[in-house]
Amino acid sequence: MKKLAHFAFAAAVMASAVTGAATVFPTSAAAQEQPWATVTYFSGGRPVGTAEWYCSGDVIYNGQTTNYDYETYAYHFMCP
């Protein structure tokens, strides 16, 4: 009976890990391709947000992108 409890606990942990992983990774086309350019926003010398541009036309913003001191650009490649 004790082994059955261990198996049930392990199965519950695995199930929660699988469902958690599914929500962490977005399934949009932009999330599956690499960005062609990235902008990093800085405030007080620390990065506070990013913007990523994709060839599909999508732009994904993360963190603070409206109130910052300066920004840096990184170009990775050109879209076809």
Secondary structure, DSSP 8 states (H G I E B T S, - for coil): -HHHHHHHHHHHHHHHHHHHHHHHS--SHHHHS--SEEEEEEETTEEEEEEEE-TTS-EEEEE--SS-SEEEEEE-----
